[in-house]
Amino acid sequence: MDDSEPFTVDTVLAPVDGSEESATAVEYAIAIADRYDASVHALFVLGRGVVQGMNAGTVDEEAVATDTQGFFDRIQVIADEADVPLVTAVDDGFSQTRKTRHPGNVVLDTADAIDADFIVLPREPVTDTASSEVLEKAAEYVLAYASQPVLSV
């Protein structure tokens, strides 16, 4: 980016995992999108335990879908209030067959696939909870390797 070019944003990627930290990150993503007349793409990254449980049949996929949709419904209200378009998606943060598949590269691969101009993600939480561990490992990786500007909140 040249100093004479104005900074523009069309798409803000907000990786989420259902935690309060990720809900806060989406609020920041919506504020940035509102400022730049952009859209937000919320990517719900499923954790290792959820992915392994669904693969083994010990985690109810319908319950995961209901919880995920509930989270999306809550953030849709915030996006609607700001009149910011919101797109949602879900992806597995881990794979039993691909060693290189982890939350950090899922976020960066998605950023490239949707041509994101900006990424907003939660920083490492202060507490250790199962839901927040999905993105806490991704934050440092994304900050180190993203080609887009990143805001960690």
Disulfide bonds with the S-S distance in Angstrom:
none
